[in-house]
Amino acid sequence: MNQILITSLENIDNNNPNATHHNTNTKKNWFTFQLFVSVIIFTISISSLVFYTYNLNQKEKLSNNLISNYNIYQLYASNSNSSLENSNSLNNLFGIIEIPKIDLYYPVFSYMTEDLLRISPCKFYGESPNDNGNICIAGHNYDNSLFFSNIKMLQNGDEIYIYDHFGEKYIYIIYNIYEVLSSDLSPVIDYNKNEKNLTLVTCNNLNSNRIIVMAKQKSF
């Protein structure tokens, strides 16, 4: 019985030699198409990654240049006894934020737009470190070492430094780190009105929540 079946299959193949050739060509064409699509997808992915990395590096360079210019302005102003408030360039900056634990050091814009956020952290609420209130600063989270990506690594008791236009240093001690929904504005408006507070805000890219770091100014 098996011999009959094998013989029948051999007869079919012998009678249709083009069928096998056609199937082979179809498989080759399909493999070629899959290879072509894979190469295109790989090329697009690599190009997107290179472009994304290039953009991040450019923003980091802009931020570093901004810091250098800011420090030069401060040095020039202190040597010439001129008023910093008359500089349009400095009027766009709130000051500098430094967090030694995560090696963070950036200028902070005095207001927030999406374009400015791509360059450096931005203040979007609050006034001066000398006044009671809540200074709120937002920064992008790129899940790397840039901007506010690493503030989730901070702990209660860690220090945050804010420098104003005159080089005055204000020390803030972290007392609370938590997450809220993106629509929750309580971290901005719920604070002790008799204290000098600082709130850092960034995104948690895993769940679209906001990471909140709250600190109080250290008194001497």
C-alpha positions as CSV (number, residue, x, y, z in Angstrom):
1,M,0.0,0.0,0.0
2,N,2.8,2.4,0.9
3,Q,4.6,1.5,-2.3
4,I,1.6,2.4,-4.3
5,L,1.3,5.8,-2.5
6,I,4.9,6.6,-3.1
7,T,4.7,5.6,-6.7
8,S,1.6,7.7,-7.2
9,L,3.4,10.8,-5.7
10,E,6.4,10.3,-7.9
11,N,4.2,10.1,-10.9
12,I,2.5,13.3,-10.0
13,D,5.8,15.1,-9.6
14,N,7.1,13.6,-12.8
15,N,4.0,14.6,-14.7
16,N,4.1,18.2,-13.4
17,P,7.7,19.4,-13.3
18,N,6.7,23.0,-13.6
19,A,4.7,22.8,-10.3
20,T,7.8,22.3,-8.3
21,H,9.7,25.0,-10.1
22,H,6.8,27.4,-9.6
23,N,6.6,26.6,-5.9
24,T,10.3,27.2,-5.5
25,N,10.1,30.5,-7.3
26,T,7.2,31.6,-5.1
27,K,9.1,30.8,-2.0
28,K,12.2,32.7,-3.3
29,N,10.1,35.7,-4.2
30,W,8.4,35.7,-0.8
31,F,11.7,35.4,1.0
32,T,13.1,38.3,-1.1
33,F,10.1,40.4,-0.3
34,Q,10.4,39.7,3.5
35,L,14.1,40.5,3.3
36,F,13.4,43.8,1.5
37,V,10.7,44.8,4.1
38,S,13.0,43.9,7.0
39,V,15.8,46.0,5.5
40,I,13.5,49.0,5.1
41,I,12.2,48.7,8.6
42,F,15.7,48.3,10.0
43,T,16.9,51.4,8.1
44,I,14.0,53.5,9.2
45,S,14.5,52.4,12.9
46,I,18.2,53.2,12.8
47,S,17.6,56.6,11.1
48,S,14.9,57.5,13.7
49,L,17.3,56.6,16.5
50,V,20.2,58.6,15.0
51,F,17.9,61.6,14.4
52,Y,16.5,61.4,18.0
53,T,19.9,61.1,19.5
54,Y,21.2,64.0,17.4
55,N,18.3,66.2,18.5
56,L,18.9,65.4,22.2
57,N,22.6,66.2,21.8
58,Q,21.8,69.5,20.1
59,K,19.4,70.5,22.9
60,E,22.0,69.5,25.5
61,K,24.6,71.8,23.6
62,L,22.1,74.6,23.6
63,S,21.5,74.2,27.4
64,N,25.3,74.1,28.1
65,N,25.8,77.2,25.9
66,L,23.1,78.9,27.9
67,I,24.8,78.1,31.1
68,S,28.1,79.4,29.8
69,N,26.5,82.7,28.7
70,Y,24.6,83.0,31.9
71,N,27.8,82.7,33.9
72,I,29.6,85.2,31.7
73,Y,26.7,87.7,32.2
74,Q,26.9,87.2,35.9
75,L,30.7,87.7,35.9
76,Y,30.4,90.8,33.8
77,A,27.6,92.3,35.8
78,S,29.4,91.8,39.1
79,N,32.6,93.3,37.8
80,S,30.9,96.3,36.2
81,N,28.3,96.9,39.0
82,S,25.7,97.1,36.3
83,S,22.1,96.0,36.9
84,L,21.3,92.4,35.8
85,E,17.7,93.3,35.3
86,N,18.6,95.4,32.3
87,S,19.7,92.4,30.3
88,N,17.0,91.0,28.1
89,S,18.9,87.7,27.9
90,L,18.8,87.2,31.6
91,N,15.2,88.3,31.9
92,N,14.3,85.0,30.2
93,L,16.1,83.0,32.9
94,F,14.9,82.4,36.4
95,G,18.3,81.1,37.6
96,I,20.1,77.8,37.8
97,I,19.1,74.5,39.4
98,E,21.7,72.0,40.7
99,I,21.1,68.6,42.3
100,P,24.5,67.1,43.2
101,K,23.3,63.6,43.9
102,I,22.2,63.0,40.2
103,D,24.8,65.4,38.7
104,L,22.1,67.8,37.4
105,Y,23.0,71.4,36.6
106,Y,20.8,73.4,34.2
107,P,19.6,77.0,33.7
108,V,15.9,77.5,34.4
109,F,13.7,79.6,32.1
110,S,11.4,82.1,33.9
111,Y,8.4,80.8,31.9
112,M,7.4,77.7,30.1
113,T,6.7,76.8,26.5
114,E,7.1,73.5,24.7
115,D,10.1,74.8,22.7
116,L,11.9,76.0,25.9
117,L,11.2,72.7,27.6
118,R,13.2,71.0,24.9
119,I,16.2,73.1,25.8
120,S,16.1,73.3,29.6
121,P,13.8,73.1,32.6
122,C,11.2,75.9,33.0
123,K,9.5,77.6,35.9
124,F,5.8,77.6,35.5
125,Y,4.5,78.7,38.9
126,G,5.8,80.8,41.8
127,E,7.9,83.9,42.3
128,S,11.3,84.4,44.0
129,P,13.2,82.1,46.4
130,N,13.1,85.0,48.9
131,D,9.3,84.9,49.1
132,N,7.0,82.4,50.8
133,G,5.2,80.3,48.2
134,N,5.8,77.3,45.9
135,I,8.3,77.6,43.0
136,C,7.3,74.9,40.5
137,I,9.8,73.8,37.8
138,A,9.1,71.3,35.0
139,G,11.6,69.4,33.0
140,H,11.4,66.7,30.4
141,N,12.1,63.0,31.1
142,Y,14.0,61.4,28.3
143,D,14.7,58.2,30.3
144,N,18.4,58.9,30.2
145,S,20.7,61.4,32.1
146,L,19.3,64.5,30.5
147,F,17.1,67.2,32.2
148,F,14.8,65.7,34.9
149,S,15.1,62.0,33.7
150,N,16.8,61.0,37.0
151,I,14.8,62.9,39.6
152,K,13.0,59.6,40.4
153,M,16.3,58.5,42.0
154,L,16.2,61.2,44.6
155,Q,15.2,60.5,48.2
156,N,13.9,62.4,51.2
157,G,16.7,64.5,52.7
158,D,18.5,65.1,49.5
159,E,19.4,68.7,48.6
160,I,18.5,70.8,45.7
161,Y,20.2,74.1,45.0
162,I,18.7,77.1,43.3
163,Y,20.9,80.1,42.2
164,D,19.4,83.4,41.4
165,H,20.7,86.1,39.0
166,F,23.0,87.5,41.6
167,G,24.6,84.1,42.3
168,E,22.8,83.7,45.6
169,K,22.4,80.1,46.6
170,Y,19.2,78.7,48.1
171,I,19.2,75.2,49.6
172,Y,16.0,73.1,49.5
173,I,15.6,69.8,51.4
174,I,13.4,67.1,49.7
175,Y,10.6,65.8,52.0
176,N,8.2,64.1,49.6
177,I,8.4,62.2,46.3
178,Y,5.3,60.7,44.7
179,E,3.2,60.4,41.5
180,V,0.0,61.9,40.5
181,L,-2.3,61.8,37.4
182,S,-1.4,64.2,34.7
183,S,-4.6,66.1,35.4
184,D,-3.9,66.5,39.1
185,L,-2.8,70.1,40.0
186,S,-2.6,69.6,43.7
187,P,1.2,69.6,43.9
188,V,1.1,73.2,42.5
189,I,-1.5,74.7,44.8
190,D,-1.4,72.6,48.0
191,Y,1.5,73.8,50.1
192,N,2.2,75.7,53.3
193,K,1.7,79.4,52.5
194,N,4.1,80.3,55.3
195,E,7.0,78.4,53.9
196,K,9.4,78.6,50.9
197,N,8.7,75.5,48.8
198,L,10.1,74.0,45.7
199,T,8.3,71.5,43.5
200,L,9.9,69.6,40.6
201,V,7.6,68.0,38.0
202,T,8.4,65.5,35.2
203,C,6.7,62.7,33.3
204,N,6.7,59.0,34.1
205,N,6.9,57.6,30.6
206,L,5.7,54.2,31.7
207,N,2.2,55.2,32.9
208,S,1.8,58.8,31.8
209,N,1.7,60.0,35.4
210,R,3.6,62.9,36.8
211,I,6.6,62.4,39.1
212,I,6.6,65.0,41.9
213,V,9.5,66.0,44.0
214,M,8.7,68.4,46.9
215,A,11.3,70.3,48.9
216,K,11.4,73.1,51.5
217,Q,14.0,75.8,51.7
218,K,16.6,75.3,54.4
219,S,16.7,78.0,57.0
220,F,19.9,79.1,58.6
